[in-house]
Amino acid sequence: MSLNEQALAAMEYQSYPAPAEIQGVAHIPLKKYRALEGAFMEYLRLGAGQVEGLAATFEARQISVSWAVPGRINAFHIHPKRPQDEVWCVLEGSLQVWLVDLREGSPTKGHRRSFLLSGEAPALLYIPTGVAHGYRAGHQGALLLYAMNDQFNPADPNEGRLPWDFFGADLWADDRG
């Protein structure tokens, strides 16, 4: 097939490399049971205080809800004072979540990984201590339900913030392809 030379010179091809792995991170699809009357989904199953189905030991100590307006970037934070793992699940809307491994000695230190969490295809995202995390809400915003194995203490917050573009502004750029 012959094509316009100018178009051929400007053309690029999409690549589909396997996403970078981050040790300890887990993405677990959930089952959402739908019916004409509505839907039902289990978020977490607990046994003896521990979340069942995770490879890591996780005792839920606080469950929170966060609402994000459309396009909101809640960029990178990490919990440096005390260990704090989190389990995220988007119930409505969508979030583009970026994770970056900042753990010294981790075999995946420096790896960056993106996940799309949505209410259409709910999943658990387990984020271990030492992995920086942030999100950008989709065009409908998002409702995020998350559990932590540490409790928020307003007198001594354990949430270290990094600038929104600390790992590169390109992470939050629109896909215009």
Rosetta blueprint (number, residue, H / E / L):
1 M L
2 S L
3 L L
4 N L
5 E H
6 Q H
7 A H
8 L H
9 A H
10 A H
11 M L
12 E L
13 Y L
14 Q L
15 S L
16 Y L
17 P L
18 A L
19 P L
20 A L
21 E L
22 I L
23 Q L
24 G L
25 V L
26 A E
27 H E
28 I E
29 P E
30 L L
31 K L
32 K E
33 Y E
34 R E
35 A E
36 L L
37 E L
38 G E
39 A E
40 F E
41 M E
42 E L
43 Y L
44 L L
45 R L
46 L E
47 G E
48 A L
49 G L
50 Q E
51 V E
52 E L
53 G L
54 L L
55 A L
56 A L
57 T L
58 F L
59 E E
60 A L
61 R L
62 Q E
63 I E
64 S E
65 V E
66 S E
67 W E
68 A E
69 V L
70 P L
71 G L
72 R L
73 I E
74 N E
75 A E
76 F E
77 H E
78 I E
79 H L
80 P L
81 K L
82 R L
83 P L
84 Q L
85 D L
86 E E
87 V E
88 W E
89 C E
90 V E
91 L E
92 E E
93 G E
94 S E
95 L E
96 Q E
97 V E
98 W E
99 L E
100 V E
101 D E
102 L L
103 R L
104 E L
105 G L
106 S L
107 P L
108 T L
109 K L
110 G L
111 H L
112 R E
113 R E
114 S E
115 F E
116 L E
117 L E
118 S E
119 G L
120 E L
121 A L
122 P L
123 A E
124 L E
125 L E
126 Y E
127 I E
128 P L
129 T L
130 G L
131 V E
132 A E
133 H E
134 G E
135 Y E
136 R E
137 A E
138 G E
139 H E
140 Q E
141 G E
142 A E
143 L E
144 L E
145 L E
146 Y E
147 A E
148 M E
149 N L
150 D L
151 Q L
152 F L
153 N L
154 P L
155 A L
156 D L
157 P L
158 N L
159 E L
160 G E
161 R E
162 L L
163 P L
164 W L
165 D L
166 F L
167 F L
168 G L
169 A H
170 D H
171 L H
172 W H
173 A L
174 D L
175 D L
176 R L
177 G L
